[in-house]
Amino acid sequence: MTPKILCVVGPTASGKTKMGVALAKAYNGEVVSVDSMQIYRGMTIGTAAPTPDEMEGIPHHMIAVADPGESWSVARFCEMADGCIQDILGRGKLPILVGGTGLYLDALVRGTDFASGSAGGETRTMLQNRMAQEGSAVLLEELRTIDPTAAEKLHLKDEKRIIRALEVYLETGMTITEHNRRTRQTPPKYDAVYIGLDFAHRQDLRDRIDRRVDLMVQQGLLQEVRTLLSSGLPRSATALQAIGYKQFLAVEEGLITEQEAVEEVKLRSRQYAKRQLTWLRRNKDIHWLYWEKEPIFSLALQKATEILTAEGLR
């Protein structure tokens, strides 16, 4: 039988962390964070990573597992997160995936078989050097002779995707179009039940996001950025390009004021929430629970329990 797992999804600031803990308590579960930024150590405030108090004794996995100087691929994340899921299942508990990084979540549930290739690998390095010397037009034309379907979808500016498509072919002998087709046809690795959290009125979500950003600033987001820099983290690190960190790095460098940073973070966070919802809306298996002005978790847990019982989770 395909193992059952539970996924709690939704836009940023929708209450996923608290809902995940409540469900873990009710269903003998453990939480696996599916957040591309909560993996980094020393980035608790800006990523809204759950604190020990917020975890309420429930084990949480995939939080603060990486050095902020590292840049993780979805393949690397899924390899480690899937190990956590297998361990939880092996101990007779329910894995509860909580997070808003839709690409990572989809790949985890499907058990996506990622094609060969890695940052710093011989093939990719060779292709990157060729890209620098010969330009994207030459490599895109080369891809067109191998995989016209993939090439048709790419622009000259899509340098990383051109390189990736060529890399997959050179390392596997299979075009990326064929690899993706086979991946789509493979049955999902897990039987996922989805609980989605959102607000009935968009303005209530925007207001909640704004309040969260204000709280992050009060908690010391600027100091968190300074601590990361003092630890030797390069300003160009992927982790510092995340919403919140990028803006407060600019404050630290004297490029903008703190108030300008706050407004920018609020705007970018609201835009990110919109993108998250657009991604999630494609998944017709999500059971949505809509908050009014403020979340009422006791009521949501009751509704979620009814949904999960109907889906065979007890």
C-alpha positions as MATLAB code, in Angstrom:
seq = 'MTPKILCVVGPTASGKTKMGVALAKAYNGEVVSVDSMQIYRGMTIGTAAPTPDEMEGIPHHMIAVADPGESWSVARFCEMADGCIQDILGRGKLPILVGGTGLYLDALVRGTDFASGSAGGETRTMLQNRMAQEGSAVLLEELRTIDPTAAEKLHLKDEKRIIRALEVYLETGMTITEHNRRTRQTPPKYDAVYIGLDFAHRQDLRDRIDRRVDLMVQQGLLQEVRTLLSSGLPRSATALQAIGYKQFLAVEEGLITEQEAVEEVKLRSRQYAKRQLTWLRRNKDIHWLYWEKEPIFSLALQKATEILTAEGLR';
ca = [
       0.000    0.000    0.000;
       1.109    3.562   -0.719;
       1.943    5.157    2.665;
      -0.413    7.904    3.815;
       0.949   11.283    4.815;
      -0.696   14.568    5.782;
       0.188   17.922    4.209;
      -0.696   21.317    5.710;
      -0.352   24.003    3.062;
      -1.226   27.629    2.469;
       0.290   31.057    1.922;
       2.736   32.659    4.315;
       1.213   33.753    7.653;
      -1.865   31.530    7.259;
      -1.289   29.561   10.475;
       0.350   26.411    9.069;
       2.804   25.963   11.953;
       0.155   25.983   14.687;
      -2.207   23.809   12.658;
       0.569   21.313   12.000;
       1.309   21.007   15.727;
      -2.398   20.594   16.563;
      -2.762   17.811   13.990;
       0.456   16.129   15.139;
      -0.922   15.980   18.673;
      -4.245   14.575   17.464;
      -2.797   11.992   15.082;
       0.446   10.844   16.740;
       2.457   12.688   14.139;
       5.748   14.473   13.621;
       6.261   17.565   11.498;
       8.497   17.779    8.445;
       9.033   21.414    7.447;
       8.771   21.996    3.697;
      10.258   25.473    3.538;
      13.251   26.287    1.362;
      14.569   28.874    3.852;
      13.824   27.305    7.246;
      16.551   24.748    6.481;
      19.201   27.373    7.284;
      20.720   27.757   10.740;
      20.650   31.198   12.340;
      17.651   32.362   10.304;
      14.788   31.810   12.733;
      13.242   35.297   12.771;
      13.147   36.111    9.071;
      11.868   32.671    8.044;
       9.280   32.493   10.872;
      10.721   29.104   11.822;
       8.853   27.579   14.788;
      10.442   28.180   18.179;
      10.658   25.400   20.798;
       7.622   26.932   22.529;
       5.632   26.875   19.275;
       6.614   23.251   18.631;
       4.901   22.278   21.913;
       7.019   19.154   22.278;
       6.240   17.854   18.779;
       9.383   16.761   16.879;
      10.086   18.983   13.867;
      12.394   17.917   11.040;
      14.217   19.853    8.279;
      14.633   23.028   10.329;
      18.127   24.532   10.804;
      19.843   21.610    9.057;
      22.019   23.602    6.639;
      24.753   26.187    6.790;
      23.435   29.509    5.397;
      26.434   29.609    3.069;
      25.131   26.555    1.223;
      22.760   26.598   -1.727;
      20.425   23.603   -1.716;
      18.725   22.150   -4.780;
      15.236   20.686   -4.613;
      16.848   17.271   -5.202;
      19.073   17.604   -2.143;
      16.187   18.825   -0.007;
      13.947   15.960   -1.085;
      16.615   13.349   -0.431;
      17.023   14.476    3.174;
      13.340   15.203    3.821;
      12.285   11.848    2.381;
      14.670   10.173    4.810;
      12.808   11.922    7.638;
       9.437   10.772    6.259;
      10.617    7.171    5.998;
      11.967    7.285    9.549;
       8.676    8.648   10.924;
       6.661    6.005    9.071;
       9.053    3.320   10.292;
       8.286    4.290   13.877;
       4.549    3.970   13.283;
       3.867    7.692   13.328;
       2.192   10.022   10.833;
       4.440   12.362    8.814;
       2.869   15.822    8.651;
       4.434   17.962    5.941;
       4.018   21.651    6.763;
       5.118   24.467    4.495;
       4.574   26.795    1.614;
       7.327   25.866   -0.851;
       5.068   24.209   -3.410;
       7.780   22.880   -5.727;
       9.494   21.037   -2.879;
       6.218   19.647   -1.543;
       5.084   18.348   -4.935;
       8.448   16.702   -5.554;
       8.401   15.040   -2.122;
       4.889   13.638   -2.492;
       5.534   12.380   -6.019;
       8.920   10.939   -5.100;
      10.362   12.690   -8.127;
      13.334   10.887   -9.639;
      15.743   13.733  -10.266;
      18.009   13.335  -13.245;
      21.773   13.289  -12.749;
      23.741   16.479  -12.402;
      24.827   18.705   -9.550;
      26.286   22.104   -8.805;
      30.038   21.851   -9.190;
      29.726   18.621  -11.196;
      32.026   18.048  -14.156;
      29.318   18.218  -16.843;
      27.660   21.328  -15.452;
      30.969   23.114  -14.970;
      31.889   22.342  -18.583;
      28.548   23.675  -19.825;
      28.817   26.794  -17.666;
      32.263   27.483  -19.115;
      30.892   27.012  -22.636;
      27.993   29.337  -21.845;
      30.442   32.027  -20.730;
      32.630   31.596  -23.818;
      30.142   30.811  -26.590;
      26.892   32.372  -25.330;
      23.367   31.090  -24.846;
      22.442   31.182  -28.568;
      24.966   28.477  -29.419;
      23.909   26.194  -26.562;
      20.207   26.727  -27.218;
      20.699   25.773  -30.882;
      22.571   22.677  -29.756;
      19.669   21.791  -27.478;
      17.266   22.311  -30.404;
      18.932   19.493  -32.342;
      18.665   17.171  -29.301;
      15.332   18.177  -27.757;
      13.351   20.622  -29.917;
      10.364   20.478  -27.543;
      12.430   21.738  -24.586;
      14.278   24.297  -26.711;
      11.003   25.750  -27.986;
       9.985   26.620  -24.411;
      13.239   28.391  -23.548;
      14.460   31.934  -24.111;
      18.069   32.981  -24.625;
      18.001   34.453  -21.107;
      17.072   31.054  -19.588;
      20.728   30.140  -19.246;
      20.358   27.862  -16.216;
      17.529   25.890  -17.808;
      19.423   25.528  -21.109;
      22.419   24.198  -19.211;
      20.236   21.859  -17.157;
      18.532   20.399  -20.250;
      21.876   19.720  -21.919;
      23.301   18.320  -18.690;
      20.466   15.799  -18.312;
      20.977   14.573  -21.881;
      24.759   14.334  -21.601;
      24.633   12.433  -18.300;
      21.637   10.146  -18.918;
      21.227    9.886  -22.687;
      17.594   10.917  -22.143;
      16.151   14.288  -23.081;
      14.704   16.378  -20.273;
      11.337   16.272  -22.094;
      11.317   12.469  -21.933;
      12.527   12.480  -18.324;
       9.741   14.855  -17.292;
       7.142   12.806  -19.177;
       8.186    9.620  -17.378;
       8.134   11.439  -14.050;
       4.549   12.607  -14.622;
       3.444    9.061  -15.477;
       4.947    7.523  -12.335;
       2.384    7.049   -9.525;
       3.011    9.270   -6.452;
       5.239    7.794   -3.772;
       2.841    8.869   -1.007;
      -0.918    8.995   -0.612;
      -1.171   12.596    0.548;
      -4.154   14.168    2.265;
      -4.015   17.955    1.983;
      -5.397   20.543    4.401;
      -5.140   24.085    3.010;
      -5.363   27.245    5.107;
      -6.358   30.637    3.734;
      -8.444   33.675    4.609;
     -11.958   34.204    3.279;
     -11.093   37.851    2.600;
      -7.787   38.760    0.970;
      -7.343   41.937    3.052;
      -7.287   39.886    6.261;
      -4.340   37.871    4.929;
      -2.553   41.073    3.883;
      -3.087   42.571    7.339;
      -1.785   39.413    9.016;
       1.312   39.431    6.805;
       1.960   43.073    7.685;
       1.654   42.323   11.409;
       4.036   39.401   11.077;
       6.655   41.604    9.384;
       6.315   44.203   12.156;
       6.825   41.416   14.719;
       9.937   40.164   12.914;
      11.430   43.649   13.100;
      10.608   43.882   16.818;
      12.186   40.471   17.400;
      15.452   41.641   15.836;
      15.537   40.820   12.115;
      18.220   43.453   11.492;
      20.374   41.992   14.268;
      19.876   38.514   12.799;
      21.234   39.777    9.474;
      24.197   41.391   11.251;
      24.924   38.152   13.119;
      24.935   36.194    9.853;
      27.346   38.690    8.297;
      29.635   38.666   11.332;
      29.778   34.879   11.114;
      31.470   35.308    7.738;
      28.455   34.704    5.506;
      29.097   36.369    2.126;
      26.649   39.088    1.145;
      26.033   37.158   -2.101;
      24.845   33.999   -0.283;
      21.553   32.539   -1.536;
      20.124   32.693    1.993;
      20.557   36.474    2.076;
      18.491   36.860   -1.098;
      15.361   35.680    0.743;
      12.541   38.121    1.445;
      13.382   40.072    4.586;
      17.076   39.326    4.571;
      17.716   41.031    1.233;
      15.975   44.227    2.361;
      17.625   44.385    5.784;
      20.994   43.650    4.229;
      20.394   46.863    2.258;
      19.678   48.647    5.568;
      22.939   47.365    7.005;
      24.771   48.632    3.924;
      23.129   52.065    4.283;
      21.300   51.831    0.963;
      17.772   52.235    2.386;
      16.190   53.184    5.710;
      14.705   50.642    8.091;
      11.194   51.955    7.380;
      11.744   51.593    3.638;
      12.901   48.024    4.240;
       9.814   47.227    6.311;
       7.481   48.467    3.565;
       9.429   46.548    0.926;
       9.314   43.313    2.954;
       5.567   43.675    3.432;
       5.046   44.210   -0.300;
       7.284   41.282   -1.311;
       5.647   39.017    1.276;
       2.172   39.833   -0.022;
       3.327   39.155   -3.588;
       4.884   35.866   -2.465;
       1.621   34.818   -0.796;
      -0.188   35.439   -4.077;
       2.312   33.251   -5.958;
       1.954   30.505   -3.346;
      -1.824   30.499   -3.740;
      -1.550   30.422   -7.528;
       0.668   27.328   -7.267;
      -1.542   25.601   -4.699;
      -4.795   26.276   -6.570;
      -3.623   23.860   -9.271;
      -3.882   21.010   -6.769;
      -7.530   19.951   -6.768;
      -6.940   17.505   -3.878;
      -6.521   20.260   -1.280;
      -9.319   20.590    1.288;
      -9.432   24.333    2.005;
     -10.324   25.814    5.379;
     -11.005   29.547    5.318;
     -10.384   31.839    8.276;
     -12.475   34.915    8.911;
     -10.733   37.864   10.636;
      -8.554   35.662   12.837;
      -7.804   31.915   12.858;
      -9.846   29.781   15.271;
      -7.749   26.630   15.497;
     -10.146   24.591   17.630;
     -12.814   24.922   14.951;
     -10.322   24.235   12.154;
      -9.094   21.094   13.934;
     -12.661   19.859   14.203;
     -13.254   20.416   10.464;
      -9.892   18.873    9.568;
     -10.708   15.797   11.661;
     -13.911   15.272    9.676;
     -11.974   15.548    6.413;
      -9.207   13.195    7.549;
     -11.679   10.608    8.819;
     -13.381   10.620    5.412;
      -9.932   10.173    3.817;
      -9.179    7.142    5.978;
      -6.925    8.758    8.591;
      -7.854    8.053   12.202;
];
